[in-house]
């Protein structure tokens, strides 16, 4: 009986301690839960309701259910939404591998013992601190008060060279330099993640590879890349979210214009519908990326 009593007392103390730990954890995440409920779950629910409704009385917020009317209009009546969505998707999916390849190369270089390594790390992370909206528009020459002349035109492309290669050549060079600017400007977080992951790889693995006469190229493909597989997947997902939510995104600008700037009837409800379509589309892209990289990540974990 004594042993049974001591066992029950220990079990009660263990459960009490687990309860305290659980309540402590809940206390720490409570601000996030409240914030998510107020600023994410509630607006999302209202947006879903508005996307299948029509506002009858704005003062009393009286709604009339219209079903999938606005979704049908987005795909079959609106001449701006679908072309903008395709343009943004193609542009961002081109940037997706370019940003991650560039970030991985820079991280590999910054992981080496070079002079002023900390300075170079700060320089590549500086765009994250400065932001991407207004500054990126200035770099690409997208000023609303001036002609979109681009970042490099007149600076890296002299007028004599522009006259020699013609307008088509200037536009080609300009597109390349603009793309390079976007890739470099949006790779700061990815570089930091890859660099942190590279520093967790044990040097003993590379020493064993050198003993087996493996070259650096073979070490990269057989050690570095598999060990970075989870971070590659993470960076791909992060890049999709970051690029599809940039301030100069034409789809987001169109949604904002419909919701807050135009005086057209039912524009607010319609903006909720296309906003949800865009959100679901981005989630679908993320899901496809996760599925495509799942086997790569699993094989890397099994090999590790």
C-alpha positions in Angstrom: 0.0 0.0 0.0 2.8 2.4 0.9 4.5 1.8 -2.5 1.2 2.3 -4.2 0.6 5.6 -2.3 4.1 6.9 -3.2 3.5 5.9 -6.9 0.2 7.8 -7.0 1.8 10.8 -5.3 4.7 10.9 -7.9 2.1 10.5 -10.7 0.1 13.4 -9.4 3.2 15.6 -9.1 4.3 14.7 -12.6 0.9 15.6 -14.0 0.9 18.8 -12.0 4.3 19.7 -13.4 3.2 18.9 -16.9 0.1 21.0 -16.4 2.3 24.0 -15.2 4.6 23.6 -18.2 1.6 23.5 -20.6 0.0 26.6 -19.0 3.4 28.4 -19.2 3.7 27.6 -22.9 0.1 28.6 -23.5 0.8 31.9 -21.7 3.8 32.6 -24.0 1.8 31.9 -27.2 -1.4 33.7 -26.0 -0.5 37.0 -27.7 0.1 35.2 -31.0 -3.2 33.3 -30.6 -5.1 36.5 -29.8 -3.4 38.4 -32.7 -4.1 35.6 -35.2 -7.7 35.5 -34.2 -8.3 39.2 -34.4 -6.1 40.1 -37.4 -6.1 36.9 -39.5 -9.0 34.5 -38.7 -11.7 37.1 -38.3 -10.7 39.1 -41.5 -10.4 35.9 -43.4 -13.8 34.8 -42.4 -15.4 38.1 -43.3 -13.6 38.1 -46.6 -15.0 34.6 -47.4 -18.5 35.8 -46.5 -18.1 39.0 -48.6 -16.8 37.0 -51.6 -20.1 35.2 -51.9 -22.3 38.1 -51.0 -23.4 41.5 -52.2 -23.7 44.5 -49.9 -27.3 45.7 -49.9 -26.9 48.4 -47.3 -23.4 49.7 -46.4 -24.4 51.5 -43.2 -26.0 48.4 -41.6 -23.7 46.0 -43.6 -26.7 44.1 -44.9 -25.6 41.3 -47.2 -27.3 39.4 -50.0 -26.0 35.9 -50.9 -25.0 35.7 -54.6 -23.0 32.4 -54.6 -20.0 32.2 -56.9 -20.9 35.2 -59.0 -17.7 37.1 -58.3 -15.5 34.1 -58.9 -17.2 33.5 -62.2 -16.7 37.1 -63.1 -13.0 36.9 -62.2 -12.3 34.1 -64.6 -14.8 34.7 -67.4 -15.6 38.5 -67.4 -12.6 40.4 -66.1 -10.0 41.1 -68.8 -7.4 42.3 -66.3 -7.2 39.7 -63.4 -6.3 36.5 -65.2 -3.6 38.1 -67.5 -2.1 39.9 -64.4 -2.1 36.6 -62.5 -0.3 34.8 -65.3 2.2 37.6 -65.7 3.0 37.7 -62.0 3.2 33.9 -61.7 5.6 33.5 -64.7 7.8 36.3 -63.5 8.0 35.0 -59.9 8.5 31.4 -60.9 11.5 32.6 -63.1 12.9 34.4 -60.1 12.3 31.4 -57.7 15.3 29.3 -58.9 17.5 32.3 -59.8 17.2 33.7 -56.2 17.9 30.4 -54.5 20.8 29.5 -56.8 22.4 33.0 -56.3 21.8 32.8 -52.5 23.4 29.4 -52.3 26.5 30.5 -54.3 26.9 33.6 -52.2 26.4 31.6 -49.0 29.1 29.1 -50.1 31.5 32.0 -50.7 30.7 33.7 -47.4 31.2 30.5 -45.5 34.9 30.4 -46.5 37.6 32.1 -44.5 38.0 35.4 -46.4 38.9 38.9 -45.3 36.1 41.3 -44.3 33.6 38.3 -44.3 31.4 40.1 -41.8 31.2 43.2 -44.0 30.2 41.2 -47.0 27.5 39.4 -45.0 26.1 42.7 -43.8 26.1 44.1 -47.4 24.1 41.2 -48.8 21.6 41.4 -45.9 21.2 45.2 -46.2 18.3 45.0 -48.7 16.2 43.1 -46.1 16.6 46.0 -43.7 15.9 48.7 -46.3 12.8 47.0 -47.6 11.7 46.2 -51.2 8.7 48.4 -52.1 9.6 52.1 -52.8 13.4 51.5 -53.1 12.9 48.6 -55.6 10.7 50.9 -57.7 13.4 53.5 -57.8 16.1 50.9 -58.7 14.0 49.7 -61.6 12.9 53.2 -62.6 9.2 52.6 -61.8 8.6 56.1 -60.6 5.0 57.3 -61.1 6.3 60.8 -61.8 8.8 59.9 -64.4 9.3 57.6 -67.4 10.2 54.0 -66.5 13.8 54.3 -67.7 15.2 51.5 -65.6 18.1 51.3 -63.1 20.9 50.9 -65.5 19.8 52.9 -68.5 22.0 56.1 -68.8 24.3 54.7 -66.0 25.6 51.4 -67.2 24.5 51.8 -70.8 26.0 54.9 -72.3 24.1 56.8 -75.0 26.7 55.9 -77.6 26.3 52.2 -76.9 22.6 52.5 -76.9 22.7 54.2 -80.3 24.9 51.4 -81.7 23.0 48.3 -80.4 19.5 49.8 -81.0 16.4 49.9 -78.9 15.9 46.2 -78.9 19.4 45.6 -77.6 19.0 48.2 -74.9 15.7 46.6 -73.8 17.4 43.2 -73.7 20.3 44.4 -71.6 17.9 46.4 -69.4 15.7 43.4 -68.8 18.7 41.3 -67.8 20.0 44.0 -65.4 16.6 44.5 -63.9 16.2 40.8 -63.3 19.7 40.7 -61.8 18.7 43.6 -59.5 15.6 41.8 -58.3 17.5 38.6 -57.7 20.2 40.3 -55.7 17.8 42.5 -53.8 15.5 39.6 -52.7 18.1 37.0 -51.7 19.2 38.4 -48.2 17.1 36.1 -46.0 17.9 33.1 -48.2 21.6 33.7 -48.0 21.4 33.9 -44.2 19.5 30.6 -44.0 21.9 28.8 -46.3 24.9 30.2 -44.4 23.5 29.1 -41.1 22.8 25.6 -42.5 26.3 25.4 -44.0 27.8 26.1 -40.6 26.0 23.1 -39.0 27.6 20.6 -41.4 30.4 18.8 -39.6 33.9 19.4 -41.0 34.6 15.7 -40.3 32.4 14.8 -43.3 34.6 16.9 -45.7 37.8 15.5 -44.1 36.6 11.9 -44.7 35.7 12.8 -48.3 39.2 14.2 -48.9 40.7 11.1 -47.5 38.7 9.1 -50.0 40.1 11.4 -52.8 36.8 13.2 -53.4 37.0 16.6 -55.1 35.3 19.7 -53.9 32.7 19.3 -56.6 31.9 15.7 -55.5 31.8 16.9 -51.9 29.3 19.5 -52.8 26.9 17.1 -54.6 27.3 14.2 -52.1 27.6 16.1 -48.8 26.7 19.8 -49.0 23.6 19.6 -51.2 21.9 16.6 -49.4 22.6 18.2 -46.0 21.0 21.4 -47.2 17.9 19.7 -48.5 15.5 20.8 -45.7 16.8 24.4 -45.9 16.4 24.4 -49.7 12.8 23.4 -49.3 12.3 26.1 -46.6 13.9 28.7 -48.8 11.8 27.8 -51.8 8.6 28.1 -49.8 9.8 31.4 -48.3 10.8 32.8 -51.7 7.3 32.0 -53.1 5.7 33.8 -50.2 8.0 36.8 -50.4 7.8 37.3 -54.2 4.1 36.8 -54.4 3.5 39.3 -51.7 5.8 42.1 -52.9 4.4 45.6 -52.7 4.8 46.2 -56.5 2.9 43.1 -57.4 0.4 44.1 -60.1 -2.3 41.6 -58.8 -2.1 43.0 -55.2 -2.1 46.6 -56.6 -5.3 45.7 -58.6 -6.9 44.2 -55.5 -6.1 47.3 -53.5 -7.4 49.6 -56.2 -10.7 47.7 -56.3 -11.1 47.7 -52.6 -10.1 51.2 -51.6 -9.8 53.5 -54.6 -12.4 52.8 -57.2 -16.0 53.9 -57.0 -17.4 51.0 -59.0 -20.4 49.1 -57.6 -19.6 45.8 -55.8 -15.9 46.5 -56.1 -15.3 45.6 -52.4 -17.0 42.2 -52.7 -15.2 41.5 -56.0 -11.8 42.4 -54.5 -12.4 39.9 -51.7 -13.1 37.2 -54.2 -10.0 37.7 -56.3 -7.9 38.1 -53.2 -9.0 34.7 -52.0 -8.4 33.3 -55.5 -4.9 34.7 -55.4 -4.3 33.3 -51.8 -5.4 29.8 -52.8 -3.2 30.0 -55.9 -0.1 30.8 -53.9 -0.9 28.0 -51.4 -1.3 25.6 -54.4 2.2 26.7 -55.7 3.6 26.1 -52.2 2.0 22.7 -52.0 3.4 21.7 -55.4 6.9 22.8 -54.3 6.6 20.8 -51.1 5.5 17.7 -52.9 8.3 18.0 -55.5 11.0 18.4 -52.9 9.6 15.9 -50.4 11.4 12.9 -51.8 14.7 14.9 -52.0 14.4 15.9 -48.3 13.4 12.4 -47.2 16.3 10.9 -49.1 18.7 13.4 -47.5 17.4 12.5 -44.0 17.7 8.8 -44.7 21.2 9.3 -46.0 22.1 11.4 -43.0 
